[in-house]
Amino acid sequence: MPDPMIVQLLLLVAVAALLVLFVRNRHGVRVAAGKRVALVLFALVNVYAVIRPDDLTALAQAIGVGRGTDLVLYALVVGFLSVTLNQYLRFQGVDARVTELARTLAVREAEIVNRDRGLLVGPDARAVPVVPGVPDEPGA
Amino acid sequence: MEPLARQYDDVWLVIPVYNEETVIQAVVKDAMTVFPHVVCVDDGSPDGSASAIAASEAHLVRHPINLGQGAALQTGIAYARARAGARYFVTFDADGQHRVEDAAEMVELARTGAADVVLGSRFLDEDTSSVPWVKRIVLRVVAALSPAARRLKLTDAHNGLRVLTRPVADDLRITMNGMAHASQIVSYLARSDWRVAEHPVTIRYTDYSRSKGQSLVNGVNILFDLGVRQRGA
């Protein structure tokens, strides 16, 4: 019976690697490709595991997990975590874009409304972009 | 008294508003006795906040959807920055807990050129007994634990009353839409070279502002958002 340390180490390293990967460079083409390859591989391995469960159990015992299904469960947990994190970060990106859209809209509309209310008179001396970009020169 | 309206002609008060229809008019009226320029950002409130603001003398900016207090602050600053002659930007709460006199004193401090940013602090004065004790302890602990707040030697890490000078307002980008914006601003200041000063302020803890104030449980959400946000975002 091998030391159960092996699988524990593997899983912990996998979770840590995923965290770092997602938080660091999410937009990389290689990361995106990696995610797709990982998804296909995961599906293929699962198909194989369904067809030949004994091989899976042998592998599981080799790295210190009792049964093949336990190994699948662990892999699922890692997969689930990475999907959750991926979704969270993706939603943050969507959020940021929706915010910029709403902000631009709100400021445009406010300028019309407040001009009608008599609070804005004359053209404004400077136009300031509301979207994050190159900040104005201070004191320009 | 000097003609105050002229004295503060280059100051813009930015007030994020969410469901404050009962108090916002009084807060605006009070603020406008000193500051001629007030912009209220209605963060998509379902109540009558927007019409209450429209009936006041304040500029009204309306988010078409609810985005959060941080987003509303950034929008208000963006709107105020586009106005001619705006040099000082004051973030102010809509629930009436901030005193206009404190804001005016903070602007004067910024005007001396001694600081680029002036932050309000509840704890610079000796007498802090008006702050509820749970809040007092938690805020102190946050200020002591936060590396950014420590670096800036802040005594109060989450005060909504701030004065930003023009260069800071031009450079600051609040991307934390929710309540984490307060921590984001502090860590931004800690990483920057802006000179930051604190000024003692008194917070009026009324039953109303207490009921609107953010719960301490929300700190968990803030920590999570700050921890998992993308680096460089």
Interface residues (C-beta under 8 A of the other chain):
Chain A: V23 R24 R26 L85 Y88 L89 Q92 D95 A96 V98 T99 A102 R103 L105 A106 V107 E109 A110 E111 V113 N114 R117 L119 L120 D124 A125 R126 A127 V128 V130 P132 P135 D136 P138 G139
Chain B: V41 A54 E57 H59 L60 V61 R62 H63 P64 I65 L67 A71 Q74 T75 A78 Y79 R81 A82 R83 A84 G85 R166 P167 D170 D171 R173 T175 N177 V228 R229 Q230 R231 A233
